[in-house]
Amino acid sequence: MSSPLLPVPCVDWWCFAFTEVKGDPAQLDEAEQERYRAFYFERDRSAYLAAHLGLRRILAWRLGCLPTEVRMVRQERGKPRLQLPFHPDPPDFNLSHCSSHAAVAVASGARVGIDIETVRLLDDIDGMLEMVAAEAELAQFHALPAELRLAAFWRAWTVKEAVLKALGVGFGQDPRTVAVDLDPRRPLRLLEESSWRLWSLEVGPGLVATLAADTDCQPCWRPLPVAPGPAYGI
C-alpha cells in the first residue's frame, strides 16, 4: 500500500448518472442505511442509494481501500468527514445530487463544496431569489434581460450552496452572506473579495453545477471508478 503524502492543494471532481451505479443498501454504513430507510418515496431512496454508493466507490479509490471500509463521521453542523485515525488532515469531500445525477468533489489541502441542480422553470423565481439573495444581487438580477434570469437564478443557487457546503454550514447560514455576480455572461465570482474560488462544471444538458474551494488549484474531472484501486496519496 502506498504511503500517505503530505496534503498539497489538489481538487478532483466526478459527475455520474444514477444508472451508472448498482448496489445494495447493505454496502452503506448504519447511519446511511437509517437515512435510506427514512425516505418515503422509492425514487428518493433509489437516488440516495446510488449517490452514496458512488461516493463510497470514489472515496475507496482515493484511499486505496474497499467501499465498505470507508469510515465517515458527521461534524457539528452536519458535513461528513473522513475518519482516518492516523491522518490528522484527511481529504475534504462533498456530495450533491439532483433528480438524475450526483456530483462529488474531493480535495487535499483545501476545503471543497459542490452543488448540482436540474435546471427547471420556477413559478415564482422572484420570490425564491428574494429568500436567498442580498440587495446587490436582487438589483443585478432585475437589471438583466428576461431571457438570462433563469440561468442567473441557478448560478446564484449553486454558488451559494457550494460555498456554504464547503464551509460545513449549508443553508443553516444565511445565504445572503454569499453574494454572487449573477450575470451568466461573465466568469463566476463573488461580489466581495474572498479566498473562495469558483468553477462552473460541464455536467450535461439540463444540469448546472458549481464547485467551490479555497485554493487556486484547477479542479480535475475524473471518471467514476469501476473498482477500488491504489491510492495516489491521500
C-alpha angles and dihedrals in degrees: 000000000000119000119250113260127216108268114262122178106282128150126189128178139191136192122192139168117242088240089067093065126067126175150110131275087239087075090066124082122253095267092049092047091051091052090046092054092048094068112099099202122064092223090059092048091049092049092048092048095049093045094049096043088051090049091051091049090053095046091046090054090047094050099035097241140103119284091243090054094061109111121202134179129189120242123225094276094041105262110138119239131192113253106221109159095197098042116074094193110036121184115281117233141180136194131202131172139182130188097301111007142045130212126202131189126192123187137182117205093007143067116250139191132179136187131188125186139177108243106236137158116262125214093216107023092159092053093046092050093048089060093059109021132091120230093261091053093049091051091050092046094054091047092057122095111265092246091061098049099086091053089045092054095051090044090056094044097050094044093051092047093048095049095043092047090050088054089052095239106091117188087333082094117064105268089213087076089071105064116190135198096244099194105113090201090070133064116272115271142145118249092235128053109270144161090235118105120201133208129187107218127216102233105153141275117321093017134096127193138177131194122202126191136161093235136077091227110126110242116242122217115224132186119247107271115248092208136356113283140179117302115248089212125302 
